[in-house]
Amino acid sequence: MRPARSSTVRDRTETVTPEAGESNIDGLRPDSGESVGTGGRKRCVEVFQKQPMMRKVLYSLIPIFIFSVLLYGWRSLAIIVTVFVFGFFAEYVFTKPKGGKVSEAVLVSCALFALSMPPAVPLWIAAIGIVFGVIFAKNVFGGFGRNVFNPAIAGRIFVYVAFPDGMQRSFLPPWHPGIPWRFGFETSVDAATAATPLMEMKEGVNPDLIDLITGFRMGALGESAVVLILLAGIFLIWTKTANWKLMLSTLLSFAAVTAALWAANVSPSGGGAPFPPIESLLSGSLLFIAVFMVTDPVSAPKKPGSQWAYGILIGGVSAAIRIFSLFPEGVSFGVLIGNTFAGLLDEWFPAAKKKQAKKAAGNAAAKANPAASAEETSRSTAENGGGAQAPAGAKNDPALPEKPDSSEKPDAPSAATSQGGAL
């Protein structure tokens, strides 16, 4: 397969489209950086694989980044810079020896991980967390598009379990309207005597609903910007970057379990009053994770029915862990458990009816006119450079796992089909 090339003659740029048989899957496929100059062909040195889908996620996170700087000043910038630097190099040391490029998906993982950190977290803990997530939750599985678990979630859980005191003691009161803004220098770590909304509810105190909506409350860097998160979710759904079924099923399941336990007057572990449903939805990182992490196109299931079940599983488990365990936040564990069962859910649930009807129509046409079907197969094989015909949307895509040899397993599904999207 030849990558897309752009030829430049003096001040005129001419783009050559990919050959037949090449495809771009949902904006995830990396673009090539090969260019042709007047003195001959040369390759432009590009560090990142271009992924329009990942860039849309990054665009949606920009307002949340800005809001985190407003709340916590220099600490937010320090964490973001640290996480991006260490996350990039963790990916680079794995892709460079193989001649590959760093996927822009790692930037999304770094952004989500940074925004899920408390504002006063030691920078070395943040660095360890993102390195763990990129290496052990992504690259040890084969890298881009092959990971089972969400890297940002895996890194977050690792540091919360490995360094519980360092994480729980790293929450700070945010800047609030009416207080002079001094880029975060007005707040010291020793002054952090308040509790997060989840800690308050564990003690039987309901947090202020206005602060929960406006985002001026304690928490991780990006989890409190409720309005911005909802707007980002609308943008991702509108641009077909994220799946609305995954978001909605997670939130509905969490709300249903929390409301049922609240109605049954079930108190959380450690005492206190039952968690009120609305405050529970707006507290912690539920909205942030439901919009940005549950919708990860790699670790989430691909079939409509399994997506609903996946979200219901995550929401229910998250609510149960949040209420019945001593850990104040359970959504990350809910996503990790959902990632574990994503492949199994795809096996249990049937494919979409449209896809089944299209496949049935194709089989009927092949039986009715076997000669034409054989000619089409031969033509597609020739376009793909020989070998088995690639599944639709995955032909010769270097970003996805290679297909099994057709001479050995003619009926085996390709790895690209089993992996779906890529992050």
C-alpha positions in Angstrom: 0.0 0.0 0.0 1.3 3.4 -0.9 0.6 6.3 1.5 -1.1 9.5 0.4 1.4 11.9 -1.0 1.5 15.7 -1.5 3.7 17.1 -4.2 4.9 20.7 -4.0 6.1 22.5 -7.1 7.4 26.0 -6.1 4.4 27.7 -4.5 1.8 25.3 -5.8 0.7 22.2 -3.7 -0.9 19.3 -5.4 -2.6 16.4 -3.4 -2.6 12.9 -4.7 -5.5 10.8 -3.3 -5.0 7.3 -2.1 -5.2 4.4 -4.5 -8.2 2.2 -4.8 -8.5 -0.2 -1.9 -7.2 2.3 0.6 -9.6 3.8 3.1 -9.8 6.1 6.1 -11.7 4.6 9.0 -13.7 7.2 10.9 -10.9 9.7 10.8 -8.6 7.4 12.9 -6.2 6.4 10.2 -2.9 8.2 10.3 -2.0 10.3 7.3 1.3 10.0 5.6 3.9 12.7 5.6 5.6 12.0 2.4 6.3 15.0 0.1 7.9 15.5 -3.3 10.2 18.5 -4.0 11.7 19.9 -7.2 15.0 18.2 -6.5 13.5 14.8 -6.0 11.4 12.9 -3.4 11.9 13.4 0.2 10.0 12.5 3.3 8.7 15.2 5.7 9.7 14.3 9.2 6.4 14.0 11.1 6.3 12.9 14.7 2.5 12.3 15.0 0.0 10.3 13.1 -2.7 12.6 11.9 -6.1 11.6 13.3 -9.0 14.0 12.8 -11.2 12.1 15.2 -8.7 12.5 18.1 -8.3 16.2 17.3 -12.0 16.8 17.7 -11.8 15.4 21.2 -8.8 17.6 22.0 -10.8 20.6 20.7 -13.7 19.8 23.0 -11.3 19.7 26.0 -9.7 23.1 25.4 -12.5 25.1 27.3 -12.2 22.6 30.2 -8.4 23.1 30.3 -8.9 26.9 30.4 -11.4 26.6 33.2 -9.0 24.4 35.2 -6.4 27.1 34.9 -9.0 29.7 36.2 -9.7 27.5 39.2 -6.1 26.4 40.1 -3.7 28.6 38.2 -0.2 27.5 37.8 -0.8 24.0 39.3 -3.1 23.1 36.5 -0.5 24.1 33.9 2.3 22.3 35.7 0.3 19.0 35.8 -0.7 19.3 32.1 2.8 20.0 30.9 4.3 17.1 33.0 1.7 14.6 31.9 2.0 15.5 28.2 5.8 15.3 28.2 6.1 12.0 30.0 3.1 10.5 28.1 4.6 11.5 24.7 8.0 10.0 25.5 6.5 6.8 26.9 4.7 6.3 23.5 7.7 7.4 21.5 10.1 4.9 22.9 7.8 2.1 21.8 6.9 3.4 18.3 10.2 4.8 17.2 12.2 1.5 17.1 9.5 0.0 14.9 9.7 3.0 12.5 6.2 4.2 13.5 4.9 7.5 14.6 3.3 8.6 17.8 -0.5 8.5 17.5 -2.4 11.6 18.3 -4.6 9.4 20.5 -1.9 9.5 23.1 -2.5 13.2 23.4 -6.1 12.5 24.2 -5.0 10.0 26.9 -2.6 12.6 28.3 -5.3 15.3 28.3 -7.9 13.1 30.0 -5.4 11.8 32.6 -4.2 15.3 33.5 -7.7 16.6 33.9 -8.5 13.7 36.2 -5.7 14.5 38.7 -6.2 16.6 41.9 -4.7 20.0 41.6 -2.0 19.6 44.3 -0.9 16.1 43.2 2.9 15.7 43.3 4.2 15.9 39.7 6.2 12.7 40.0 3.0 10.8 40.8 1.3 12.3 37.7 4.3 11.3 35.6 4.3 7.7 36.9 0.6 7.4 36.3 0.6 8.5 32.7 3.7 6.3 31.9 2.0 3.3 33.5 -1.2 4.0 31.5 0.5 4.4 28.1 2.9 1.5 28.5 1.0 -1.1 30.5 -2.5 -0.4 29.3 -1.7 0.3 25.7 1.7 -0.6 24.3 2.1 -4.0 25.9 -1.1 -5.0 24.1 0.4 -4.0 20.7 0.0 -0.3 20.8 -2.4 1.8 18.7 -5.9 0.3 18.4 -5.1 -3.0 20.2 -5.5 -2.0 23.9 -8.2 -3.6 26.0 -8.2 -1.0 28.7 -8.5 2.8 28.5 -5.0 4.1 29.2 -6.1 7.2 31.1 -8.4 5.2 33.4 -5.7 2.5 34.0 -3.2 5.2 34.9 -5.6 7.0 37.2 -6.6 3.8 39.1 -2.9 2.8 39.4 -1.9 6.0 41.2 -5.0 6.1 43.4 -4.2 2.5 44.6 -0.4 2.9 44.8 -0.3 6.3 46.4 -3.7 6.8 48.2 -2.5 9.3 50.7 -0.7 11.4 48.1 -3.9 11.5 46.0 -6.5 12.1 48.7 -4.5 14.9 50.3 -4.0 16.8 47.0 -7.4 18.5 46.7 -7.5 22.3 47.1 -10.2 24.9 47.4 -10.6 26.4 43.9 -10.7 30.0 43.0 -14.2 31.5 43.5 -15.8 34.7 42.1 -15.3 37.5 44.6 -11.8 36.3 45.5 -8.8 38.1 43.8 -7.3 35.8 41.2 -3.6 35.4 41.6 -2.8 32.5 39.3 -3.2 30.0 42.1 -0.6 31.5 44.4 -3.3 32.6 46.9 -3.9 28.9 48.0 -1.4 26.7 49.7 -1.5 23.0 50.2 -1.7 23.4 54.0 -4.8 25.5 53.6 -6.8 22.7 52.1 -9.2 21.9 55.0 -12.4 21.6 53.0 -13.7 18.4 51.5 -14.8 17.4 48.0 -18.6 17.0 47.4 -18.3 13.2 47.6 -16.5 13.4 51.0 -19.1 15.8 52.2 -21.9 13.4 51.2 -20.1 10.5 52.9 -20.3 12.6 56.1 -24.0 13.3 55.6 -23.6 16.9 54.3 -25.2 17.8 51.0 -23.0 20.0 48.8 -24.4 23.3 47.4 -26.2 22.6 44.2 -25.3 25.9 42.6 -21.5 25.3 43.1 -21.9 21.8 41.6 -23.5 23.3 38.5 -21.2 26.3 38.1 -18.1 24.2 38.8 -16.7 26.3 41.6 -16.1 23.4 44.0 -13.3 21.1 45.0 -12.3 18.1 42.8 -10.0 17.1 40.1 -8.8 19.6 37.5 -11.5 19.0 34.9 -14.3 17.1 36.6 -16.1 20.1 38.1 -16.8 22.0 34.8 -20.3 20.5 34.4 -21.7 22.9 31.8 -18.5 22.7 29.7 -18.5 18.9 29.9 -22.1 18.8 28.7 -21.4 21.2 25.8 -18.4 19.0 24.9 -20.6 15.9 24.9 -23.1 17.6 22.5 -20.2 18.6 20.2 -18.8 15.1 20.1 -22.2 13.6 19.4 -23.0 16.2 16.7 -19.6 15.5 15.0 -20.2 11.7 15.3 -17.0 11.5 17.4 -18.6 9.9 20.4 -21.5 7.4 20.8 -24.5 8.8 22.6 -25.7 5.4 23.6 -22.7 4.9 25.8 -23.1 8.2 27.5 -26.8 8.0 28.1 -26.8 4.4 29.3 -24.1 5.1 31.8 -25.8 8.1 33.2 -29.3 6.5 33.3 -28.0 3.4 35.0 -26.1 5.4 37.6 -29.1 7.6 38.3 -31.4 4.6 38.6 -29.2 2.7 41.1 -28.5 5.8 43.1 -32.2 6.8 43.2 -33.3 3.3 44.2 -30.7 3.2 47.1 -31.7 6.7 48.2 -35.4 5.8 48.1 -34.6 2.6 50.2 -32.8 4.8 52.7 -29.5 2.9 52.2 -26.6 4.8 53.9 -23.1 4.8 52.4 -20.3 2.9 53.9 -18.8 4.7 56.9 -22.1 6.3 57.9 -23.9 9.4 56.8 -27.2 10.0 55.0 -28.2 8.3 51.7 -26.7 10.0 48.6 -29.2 12.3 46.9 -29.5 11.4 43.2 -29.1 14.8 41.6 -26.1 15.8 43.8 -24.5 12.4 43.1 -24.8 12.9 39.3 -23.1 16.3 39.5 -20.4 15.2 42.0 -17.1 13.5 41.4 -16.0 12.6 37.9 -19.1 10.8 36.6 -20.0 13.3 33.9 -16.4 13.7 32.8 -15.8 10.0 32.5 -19.1 9.2 30.9 -18.5 11.8 28.1 -14.8 11.3 27.4 -13.7 7.8 28.7 -16.7 5.5 28.5 -17.0 6.5 24.8 -13.4 5.4 24.0 -13.8 3.7 20.5 -11.3 1.0 21.2 -12.1 -0.3 24.7 -15.9 0.1 24.3 -18.0 -2.6 22.5 -19.1 -2.0 18.9 -22.6 -3.4 18.6 -25.7 -1.3 19.6 -27.1 -3.8 22.1 -23.7 -4.4 23.7 -23.2 -0.6 24.0 -26.4 -0.2 26.1 -25.4 -3.2 28.3 -21.8 -1.7 28.6 -23.1 1.6 29.8 -25.6 0.0 32.2 -22.8 -2.1 33.7 -20.5 0.9 34.2 -23.2 3.0 35.7 -24.5 0.4 38.1 -21.0 -0.7 39.3 -19.9 2.9 39.7 -22.9 3.7 41.9 -22.4 0.6 44.0 -18.7 1.2 44.6 -19.2 4.8 45.4 -21.8 4.0 48.1 -20.7 0.7 49.5 -16.9 1.0 49.5 -14.6 3.3 51.5 -13.2 4.6 48.2 -15.0 8.0 47.6 -15.0 7.6 43.8 -16.0 4.5 41.9 -16.5 5.5 38.3 -13.0 4.7 37.3 -13.4 1.1 38.6 -16.7 0.9 36.8 -15.0 1.7 33.5 -12.2 -0.8 34.1 -14.7 -3.5 34.8 -16.7 -2.5 31.7 -13.5 -2.6 29.6 -13.0 -6.2 30.8 -16.4 -7.4 29.6 -16.6 -5.3 26.4 -15.4 -8.1 24.1 -17.7 -10.6 25.7 -20.7 -8.3 25.4 -20.0 -8.0 21.6 -20.1 -11.8 21.4 -23.4 -12.0 23.3 -25.4 -9.4 21.4 -26.3 -9.6 17.7 -25.1 -7.1 15.1 -27.3 -4.2 13.9 -30.2 -5.2 11.7 -29.0 -3.0 8.9 -25.6 -4.7 8.8 -27.3 -8.1 9.0 -29.7 -7.2 6.1 -26.8 -5.9 4.0 -24.8 -9.0 4.6 -27.7 -11.2 3.7 -28.4 -9.3 0.5 -24.7 -9.7 -0.4 -24.8 -13.5 0.2 -28.0 -13.8 -1.9 -26.5 -11.9 -4.8 -23.4 -14.1 -4.6 -25.5 -17.2 -4.8 -27.6 -15.8 -7.7 -24.6 -14.8 -9.8 -21.5 -16.7 -8.6 -19.5 -15.7 -11.8 -19.9 -12.0 -11.0 -19.1 -12.5 -7.4 -15.9 -14.3 -8.3 -14.9 -11.5 -10.7 -15.6 -8.9 -8.0 -13.5 -10.9 -5.5 -10.6 -11.1 -8.0 -10.8 -7.4 -8.8 -10.7 -6.5 -5.1 -7.8 -8.8 -4.4 -5.8 -7.2 -7.2 -6.5 -3.7 -5.9 -5.3 -4.8 -2.4 -2.1 -6.1 -3.8 -2.9 -9.8 -3.5 -4.0 -11.9 -0.6 -7.4 -12.1 1.0 -9.9 -9.3 0.5 -9.8 -6.9 3.4 -13.0 -6.3 5.3 -14.9 -3.1 4.5 -13.3 0.0 6.1 -10.1 -1.8 7.0 -8.3 -2.4 3.7 -4.5 -2.0 3.9 -4.8 0.1 7.1 -1.4 0.3 8.8 -3.0 1.5 12.0 -4.8 -1.7 12.6 -3.6 -5.3 13.2 -2.7 -7.4 10.2 -5.2 -9.8 8.7 -4.6 -13.5 9.2 -3.2 -15.4 6.2 -6.2 -16.4 3.9 -4.4 -19.5 2.8 -4.4 -20.9 6.3 -7.7 -19.6 7.8 -10.1 -18.5 5.0 -13.0 -18.1 7.3 -11.3 -16.4 10.3 -12.4 -12.8 11.0 -9.7 -10.2 10.6 -8.2 -8.5 13.7 -9.3 -5.2 12.3 -12.9 -6.3 12.5 -12.5 -7.4 16.1 -10.9 -4.2 17.2 -13.2 -1.7 15.7 -12.0 1.9 16.3 -8.7 3.0 17.7 -7.4 5.2 20.4 
